[in-house]
Amino acid sequence: MKFTNHHVSDLVVRIKNAAQREHSSVSVPNVKVVKSILNVLKEEGYVSSYQEDGYAINVSLKYDNRSKSIISDFVVVSKPSKRIYSNLEDVPSYYNGLGVTIISTSKGVMSDSQARQAGVGGEILCQIF
């Protein structure tokens, strides 16, 4: 999958900032890799939903019953200056398996558990807890 890492960094920063300020939603650029990451975040329960709106995607953030964000930590791993790749055996778990590592593989963008099931490694994009 060809993309630039600044889209991943931008997504992470926007979601982290919106969650810290307890916003109900955040707008992110409508880019293929962003949609793929949002699919993983939705499947893993970190965002409620998202809707495409032209050049933007509106992401509904998820909070617990005490209005605390579900997202505690969200970091970019692979950067334009240093790309991080991992084979199947070395795919890292985040927070001892409580968090999710998002990987760009030859079969698409997926979580670390999906990559293990599919038997593929790839570029480690970001990690969330």
C-alpha positions as CSV (number, residue, x, y, z in Angstrom):
1,M,0.0,0.0,0.0
2,K,1.5,3.3,-1.1
3,F,0.9,6.2,1.2
4,T,2.8,8.9,3.1
5,N,3.3,8.5,6.8
6,H,2.2,12.1,7.5
7,H,-1.4,10.9,7.0
8,V,-1.0,8.4,9.8
9,S,0.7,11.0,12.0
10,D,-2.0,13.5,11.3
11,L,-4.7,11.0,12.2
12,V,-3.1,10.1,15.5
13,V,-2.6,13.7,16.5
14,R,-6.1,14.7,15.7
15,I,-7.7,11.8,17.5
16,K,-5.5,12.2,20.6
17,N,-6.2,15.9,20.8
18,A,-9.9,15.5,20.4
19,A,-10.0,12.7,23.0
20,Q,-8.0,14.8,25.5
21,R,-10.5,17.7,25.0
22,E,-13.5,15.3,25.3
23,H,-14.9,16.2,21.8
24,S,-17.6,13.9,20.6
25,S,-16.2,13.8,17.1
26,V,-13.2,14.8,15.0
27,S,-12.7,15.5,11.3
28,V,-9.8,13.8,9.5
29,P,-8.7,13.8,5.8
30,N,-10.4,11.3,3.5
31,V,-7.4,9.2,2.5
32,K,-7.4,5.4,1.8
33,V,-4.9,4.6,4.6
34,V,-6.9,6.7,7.1
35,K,-10.1,4.8,6.2
36,S,-8.2,1.5,6.6
37,I,-6.9,2.5,10.1
38,L,-10.3,3.7,11.1
39,N,-11.8,0.3,10.1
40,V,-9.3,-1.4,12.5
41,L,-10.1,1.1,15.3
42,K,-13.8,0.5,14.8
43,E,-13.4,-3.3,14.9
44,E,-11.3,-3.1,18.0
45,G,-13.8,-0.8,19.8
46,Y,-11.7,2.5,20.0
47,V,-14.1,4.6,17.9
48,S,-17.9,4.4,17.6
49,S,-18.3,5.1,13.9
50,Y,-17.1,7.2,11.1
51,Q,-18.8,8.8,8.0
52,E,-17.2,10.0,4.8
53,D,-18.2,13.6,3.9
54,G,-16.4,14.6,0.7
55,Y,-12.8,15.3,1.4
56,A,-13.2,14.6,5.1
57,I,-14.2,11.8,7.4
58,N,-16.1,12.5,10.6
59,V,-15.0,10.2,13.4
60,S,-17.3,9.6,16.4
61,L,-15.1,9.1,19.5
62,K,-16.0,6.6,22.2
63,Y,-16.1,7.4,25.9
64,D,-16.8,5.3,29.0
65,N,-19.7,5.9,31.4
66,R,-17.6,8.5,33.3
67,S,-16.9,10.6,30.1
68,K,-13.3,9.3,30.0
69,S,-11.9,8.5,26.6
70,I,-11.5,4.9,25.7
71,I,-8.2,5.8,24.1
72,S,-5.4,6.1,26.7
73,D,-2.4,6.1,24.5
74,F,-2.0,6.4,20.7
75,V,1.5,6.6,19.1
76,V,3.0,6.6,15.7
77,V,5.7,4.0,15.3
78,S,6.9,4.1,11.7
79,K,8.0,7.6,10.6
80,P,9.2,8.9,7.2
81,S,12.7,9.2,8.6
82,K,12.6,5.7,10.1
83,R,10.2,3.0,8.9
84,I,9.7,0.1,11.2
85,Y,9.0,-3.4,9.7
86,S,8.3,-6.6,11.4
87,N,8.0,-10.2,10.3
88,L,5.3,-12.5,11.5
89,E,7.3,-13.9,14.5
90,D,8.3,-10.5,15.7
91,V,5.0,-8.5,15.5
92,P,5.0,-6.7,18.8
93,S,2.1,-6.8,21.3
94,Y,1.3,-3.4,22.9
95,Y,0.7,-3.1,26.6
96,N,1.1,-6.9,27.0
97,G,-1.6,-7.6,24.5
98,L,-4.1,-5.2,26.0
99,G,-3.4,-2.6,23.2
100,V,-3.4,-2.9,19.5
101,T,-0.6,-2.6,17.0
102,I,-1.8,-1.5,13.5
103,I,0.2,-2.9,10.6
104,S,0.3,-2.3,6.9
105,T,0.7,-5.7,5.3
106,S,0.6,-7.1,1.7
107,K,-3.1,-8.1,2.5
108,G,-4.0,-4.6,3.7
109,V,-4.0,-2.6,7.0
110,M,-4.9,-4.8,10.0
111,S,-4.4,-5.3,13.7
112,D,-1.6,-7.4,15.1
113,S,-3.9,-10.2,16.0
114,Q,-5.4,-10.3,12.5
115,A,-1.8,-10.2,11.0
116,R,-0.9,-13.2,13.2
117,Q,-4.0,-15.1,12.0
118,A,-3.3,-14.2,8.3
119,G,0.4,-15.2,8.8
120,V,1.9,-11.9,7.5
121,G,4.1,-9.1,8.8
122,G,4.6,-5.6,7.5
123,E,5.2,-2.0,8.4
124,I,4.1,-1.1,11.9
125,L,2.1,2.1,11.5
126,C,0.9,2.9,15.0
127,Q,-0.1,1.5,18.4
128,I,-3.2,2.2,20.5
129,F,-4.2,1.5,24.0
